[in-house]
Amino acid sequence: MKHVAVVTFQAYPDRIDDVITRYRESGVPWMQSQAGLVDFRLMTDKKTGKGRHVAVWATEADARRFVETGAFVQLFSQFRDVFSGPPSREVYELDIQT
């Protein structure tokens, strides 16, 4: 069963374009290299700086491995200067997909 990891972050609103650029240039290619990744999305509110990244994983083990191997920390270390605090992450079962 596929699992979805939802990461919520708060960026400084005046740095949200930097967040998007970093995801596009390095975050997305790096995520695509992770075993078990099925799909990836980034959503932001440019006015508030709030954002979410949603990663769909082939299995729960793939979703959990992303954290257990330190990959989650490695990815978000690139954003320390543009995030106002640490991101949060929750994992869900993917029940319906169209």
Backbone as JSON Lines, residues from 0, in Angstrom:
{"i":0,"aa":"M","n":[0.84,-1.18,0.0],"ca":[0.0,0.0,0.0],"c":[0.89,1.24,0.0]}
{"i":1,"aa":"K","n":[0.53,2.21,-0.83],"ca":[1.29,3.46,-0.9],"c":[1.08,4.28,0.37]}
{"i":2,"aa":"H","n":[2.09,5.04,0.7],"ca":[2.03,5.94,1.85],"c":[2.44,7.34,1.41]}
{"i":3,"aa":"V","n":[1.88,8.33,2.07],"ca":[2.13,9.73,1.74],"c":[2.75,10.42,2.95]}
{"i":4,"aa":"A","n":[3.86,11.1,2.7],"ca":[4.49,11.92,3.73],"c":[4.18,13.38,3.43]}
{"i":5,"aa":"V","n":[3.59,14.05,4.39],"ca":[3.25,15.46,4.25],"c":[4.17,16.26,5.18]}
{"i":6,"aa":"V","n":[4.96,17.12,4.58],"ca":[5.88,17.96,5.34],"c":[5.33,19.38,5.31]}
{"i":7,"aa":"T","n":[5.15,19.96,6.47],"ca":[4.68,21.34,6.58],"c":[5.85,22.2,7.05]}
{"i":8,"aa":"F","n":[6.04,23.33,6.39],"ca":[7.12,24.23,6.77],"c":[6.65,25.67,6.75]}
{"i":9,"aa":"Q","n":[7.38,26.49,7.47],"ca":[7.14,27.93,7.47],"c":[8.42,28.6,7.02]}
{"i":10,"aa":"A","n":[8.36,29.24,5.88],"ca":[9.5,30.0,5.36],"c":[9.27,31.48,5.66]}
{"i":11,"aa":"Y","n":[10.35,32.23,5.65],"ca":[10.19,33.67,5.71],"c":[9.51,34.09,4.41]}
{"i":12,"aa":"P","n":[8.41,34.84,4.49],"ca":[7.66,35.17,3.28],"c":[8.5,35.81,2.18]}
{"i":13,"aa":"D","n":[9.46,36.62,2.56],"ca":[10.28,37.26,1.54],"c":[11.33,36.32,0.94]}
{"i":14,"aa":"R","n":[11.39,35.07,1.43],"ca":[12.35,34.08,0.92],"c":[11.66,32.89,0.25]}
{"i":15,"aa":"I","n":[10.34,32.96,0.08],"ca":[9.63,31.81,-0.47],"c":[10.07,31.49,-1.9]}
{"i":16,"aa":"D","n":[10.43,32.5,-2.68],"ca":[10.92,32.22,-4.03],"c":[12.24,31.46,-3.97]}
{"i":17,"aa":"D","n":[13.07,31.73,-2.96],"ca":[14.31,30.97,-2.79],"c":[14.0,29.51,-2.47]}
{"i":18,"aa":"V","n":[12.97,29.28,-1.66],"ca":[12.56,27.91,-1.32],"c":[12.18,27.17,-2.6]}
{"i":19,"aa":"I","n":[11.35,27.79,-3.41],"ca":[10.89,27.16,-4.65],"c":[12.06,26.88,-5.58]}
{"i":20,"aa":"T","n":[12.96,27.82,-5.71],"ca":[14.14,27.63,-6.57],"c":[15.01,26.49,-6.07]}
{"i":21,"aa":"R","n":[15.23,26.42,-4.77],"ca":[16.07,25.34,-4.22],"c":[15.42,23.98,-4.42]}
{"i":22,"aa":"Y","n":[14.11,23.92,-4.23],"ca":[13.42,22.65,-4.49],"c":[13.59,22.27,-5.97]}
{"i":23,"aa":"R","n":[13.34,23.23,-6.85],"ca":[13.4,22.95,-8.29],"c":[14.79,22.49,-8.71]}
{"i":24,"aa":"E","n":[15.81,23.18,-8.24],"ca":[17.18,22.93,-8.71],"c":[17.86,21.75,-8.03]}
{"i":25,"aa":"S","n":[17.59,21.54,-6.74],"ca":[18.3,20.45,-6.06],"c":[17.37,19.51,-5.29]}
{"i":26,"aa":"G","n":[16.33,20.03,-4.69],"ca":[15.44,19.19,-3.9],"c":[14.7,18.14,-4.71]}
{"i":27,"aa":"V","n":[14.13,18.56,-5.84],"ca":[13.36,17.61,-6.66],"c":[14.27,16.53,-7.24]}
{"i":28,"aa":"P","n":[15.41,16.89,-7.87],"ca":[16.28,15.82,-8.38],"c":[16.75,14.87,-7.27]}
{"i":29,"aa":"W","n":[17.02,15.42,-6.11],"ca":[17.47,14.58,-5.0],"c":[16.34,13.67,-4.54]}
{"i":30,"aa":"M","n":[15.13,14.2,-4.43],"ca":[13.98,13.37,-4.04],"c":[13.76,12.26,-5.07]}
{"i":31,"aa":"Q","n":[13.89,12.57,-6.35],"ca":[13.68,11.58,-7.39],"c":[14.68,10.43,-7.3]}
{"i":32,"aa":"S","n":[15.81,10.67,-6.66],"ca":[16.82,9.62,-6.53],"c":[16.55,8.7,-5.34]}
{"i":33,"aa":"Q","n":[15.53,9.01,-4.53],"ca":[15.22,8.22,-3.34],"c":[14.42,6.97,-3.72]}
{"i":34,"aa":"A","n":[14.86,5.83,-3.22],"ca":[14.18,4.57,-3.51],"c":[12.74,4.59,-3.03]}
{"i":35,"aa":"G","n":[11.84,4.19,-3.9],"ca":[10.43,4.06,-3.53],"c":[9.59,5.29,-3.76]}
{"i":36,"aa":"L","n":[10.2,6.42,-4.18],"ca":[9.39,7.62,-4.42],"c":[8.54,7.43,-5.66]}
{"i":37,"aa":"V","n":[7.24,7.69,-5.53],"ca":[6.29,7.54,-6.63],"c":[5.92,8.9,-7.21]}
{"i":38,"aa":"D","n":[5.71,9.89,-6.36],"ca":[5.28,11.22,-6.81],"c":[5.71,12.25,-5.77]}
{"i":39,"aa":"F","n":[5.87,13.47,-6.22],"ca":[6.3,14.54,-5.33],"c":[5.62,15.84,-5.75]}
{"i":40,"aa":"R","n":[5.15,16.61,-4.77],"ca":[4.49,17.9,-5.03],"c":[4.97,18.92,-4.0]}
{"i":41,"aa":"L","n":[5.06,20.17,-4.42],"ca":[5.37,21.29,-3.52],"c":[4.28,22.32,-3.67]}
{"i":42,"aa":"M","n":[3.74,22.77,-2.53],"ca":[2.71,23.79,-2.52],"c":[3.13,24.9,-1.57]}
{"i":43,"aa":"T","n":[2.94,26.15,-1.95],"ca":[3.31,27.27,-1.08],"c":[2.24,28.35,-1.11]}
{"i":44,"aa":"D","n":[2.23,29.13,-0.05],"ca":[1.43,30.35,0.02],"c":[2.45,31.48,0.06]}
{"i":45,"aa":"K","n":[2.61,32.17,-1.04],"ca":[3.66,33.19,-1.14],"c":[3.41,34.38,-0.2]}
{"i":46,"aa":"K","n":[2.18,34.6,0.19],"ca":[1.89,35.72,1.1],"c":[2.33,35.43,2.52]}
{"i":47,"aa":"T","n":[2.14,34.19,2.96],"ca":[2.45,33.85,4.35],"c":[3.78,33.12,4.52]}
{"i":48,"aa":"G","n":[4.28,32.51,3.44],"ca":[5.5,31.72,3.52],"c":[5.25,30.29,3.96]}
{"i":49,"aa":"K","n":[4.01,29.93,4.18],"ca":[3.7,28.56,4.6],"c":[3.72,27.64,3.38]}
{"i":50,"aa":"G","n":[4.2,26.42,3.59],"ca":[4.25,25.49,2.47],"c":[4.13,24.06,2.92]}
{"i":51,"aa":"R","n":[3.88,23.21,1.93],"ca":[3.82,21.77,2.17],"c":[4.51,21.08,1.01]}
{"i":52,"aa":"H","n":[5.18,20.02,1.36],"ca":[5.69,19.13,0.32],"c":[5.07,17.78,0.6]}
{"i":53,"aa":"V","n":[4.59,17.17,-0.47],"ca":[3.88,15.9,-0.37],"c":[4.63,14.89,-1.21]}
{"i":54,"aa":"A","n":[5.07,13.82,-0.57],"ca":[5.78,12.75,-1.25],"c":[4.97,11.47,-1.13]}
{"i":55,"aa":"V","n":[4.71,10.84,-2.26],"ca":[4.02,9.56,-2.28],"c":[5.08,8.47,-2.41]}
{"i":56,"aa":"W","n":[5.03,7.52,-1.49],"ca":[6.0,6.42,-1.44],"c":[5.33,5.12,-1.77]}
{"i":57,"aa":"A","n":[6.07,4.22,-2.39],"ca":[5.52,2.92,-2.79],"c":[5.05,2.1,-1.6]}
{"i":58,"aa":"T","n":[5.77,2.19,-0.48],"ca":[5.43,1.42,0.71],"c":[5.66,2.26,1.97]}
{"i":59,"aa":"E","n":[5.1,1.79,3.06],"ca":[5.35,2.45,4.34],"c":[6.83,2.39,4.68]}
{"i":60,"aa":"A","n":[7.47,1.28,4.36],"ca":[8.91,1.14,4.64],"c":[9.72,2.2,3.9]}
{"i":61,"aa":"D","n":[9.35,2.5,2.64],"ca":[10.05,3.54,1.88],"c":[9.87,4.9,2.54]}
{"i":62,"aa":"A","n":[8.65,5.2,2.98],"ca":[8.37,6.48,3.62],"c":[9.14,6.62,4.93]}
{"i":63,"aa":"R","n":[9.2,5.56,5.69],"ca":[9.91,5.6,6.98],"c":[11.43,5.63,6.78]}
{"i":64,"aa":"R","n":[11.91,4.92,5.78],"ca":[13.35,4.9,5.5],"c":[13.88,6.31,5.21]}
{"i":65,"aa":"F","n":[13.07,7.14,4.6],"ca":[13.46,8.51,4.27],"c":[13.89,9.26,5.53]}
{"i":66,"aa":"V","n":[13.25,8.97,6.65],"ca":[13.62,9.6,7.92],"c":[14.72,8.82,8.61]}
{"i":67,"aa":"E","n":[14.57,7.53,8.66],"ca":[15.5,6.69,9.43],"c":[16.93,6.74,8.91]}
{"i":68,"aa":"T","n":[17.11,6.97,7.61],"ca":[18.45,7.02,7.04],"c":[19.09,8.41,7.16]}
{"i":69,"aa":"G","n":[18.32,9.38,7.66],"ca":[18.84,10.74,7.76],"c":[18.59,11.58,6.51]}
{"i":70,"aa":"A","n":[17.93,11.0,5.52],"ca":[17.67,11.73,4.28],"c":[16.8,12.96,4.51]}
{"i":71,"aa":"F","n":[15.82,12.84,5.41],"ca":[14.95,13.98,5.72],"c":[15.76,15.15,6.27]}
{"i":72,"aa":"V","n":[16.63,14.88,7.21],"ca":[17.47,15.93,7.8],"c":[18.41,16.5,6.75]}
{"i":73,"aa":"Q","n":[18.97,15.64,5.92],"ca":[19.88,16.09,4.87],"c":[19.18,17.03,3.89]}
{"i":74,"aa":"L","n":[17.98,16.67,3.47],"ca":[17.24,17.52,2.54],"c":[16.97,18.87,3.15]}
{"i":75,"aa":"F","n":[16.45,18.89,4.37],"ca":[16.03,20.16,4.94],"c":[17.17,21.0,5.52]}
{"i":76,"aa":"S","n":[18.36,20.44,5.58],"ca":[19.5,21.26,6.0],"c":[19.78,22.35,4.96]}
{"i":77,"aa":"Q","n":[19.34,22.14,3.73],"ca":[19.51,23.13,2.67],"c":[18.63,24.37,2.87]}
{"i":78,"aa":"F","n":[17.66,24.28,3.77],"ca":[16.66,25.33,3.9],"c":[16.72,26.08,5.23]}
{"i":79,"aa":"R","n":[17.71,25.8,6.04],"ca":[17.76,26.41,7.39],"c":[17.7,27.93,7.36]}
{"i":80,"aa":"D","n":[18.33,28.54,6.37],"ca":[18.38,30.0,6.33],"c":[17.1,30.63,5.78]}
{"i":81,"aa":"V","n":[16.21,29.83,5.2],"ca":[14.97,30.38,4.64],"c":[13.73,29.92,5.39]}
{"i":82,"aa":"F","n":[13.87,28.93,6.27],"ca":[12.77,28.48,7.11],"c":[12.86,29.19,8.46]}
{"i":83,"aa":"S","n":[11.72,29.55,9.02],"ca":[11.71,30.22,10.32],"c":[11.73,29.23,11.47]}
{"i":84,"aa":"G","n":[11.62,27.94,11.19],"ca":[11.66,26.9,12.21],"c":[11.75,25.55,11.54]}
{"i":85,"aa":"P","n":[11.86,24.5,12.32],"ca":[11.97,23.17,11.72],"c":[10.66,22.71,11.09]}
{"i":86,"aa":"P","n":[10.74,21.95,10.01],"ca":[9.52,21.42,9.39],"c":[8.95,20.28,10.22]}
{"i":87,"aa":"S","n":[7.67,20.01,10.02],"ca":[7.03,18.85,10.66],"c":[6.68,17.85,9.56]}
{"i":88,"aa":"R","n":[6.57,16.59,9.94],"ca":[6.31,15.54,8.95],"c":[5.32,14.54,9.52]}
{"i":89,"aa":"E","n":[4.33,14.18,8.7],"ca":[3.35,13.17,9.07],"c":[3.22,12.19,7.91]}
{"i":90,"aa":"V","n":[2.98,10.93,8.22],"ca":[2.84,9.89,7.2],"c":[1.43,9.31,7.28]}
{"i":91,"aa":"Y","n":[0.82,9.14,6.11],"ca":[-0.54,8.61,6.01],"c":[-0.59,7.47,5.0]}
{"i":92,"aa":"E","n":[-1.56,6.6,5.14],"ca":[-1.85,5.61,4.1],"c":[-2.59,6.33,2.98]}
{"i":93,"aa":"L","n":[-2.28,5.99,1.75],"ca":[-2.97,6.55,0.6],"c":[-4.16,5.65,0.29]}
{"i":94,"aa":"D","n":[-5.35,6.11,0.62],"ca":[-6.55,5.31,0.49],"c":[-7.21,5.41,-0.89]}
{"i":95,"aa":"I","n":[-7.19,6.59,-1.5],"ca":[-7.81,6.8,-2.8],"c":[-6.89,7.68,-3.63]}
{"i":96,"aa":"Q","n":[-6.71,7.29,-4.88],"ca":[-5.92,8.11,-5.81],"c":[-6.61,8.06,-7.15]}
{"i":97,"aa":"T","n":[-6.67,9.21,-7.85],"ca":[-7.29,9.23,-9.18],"c":[-6.25,9.52,-10.23]}
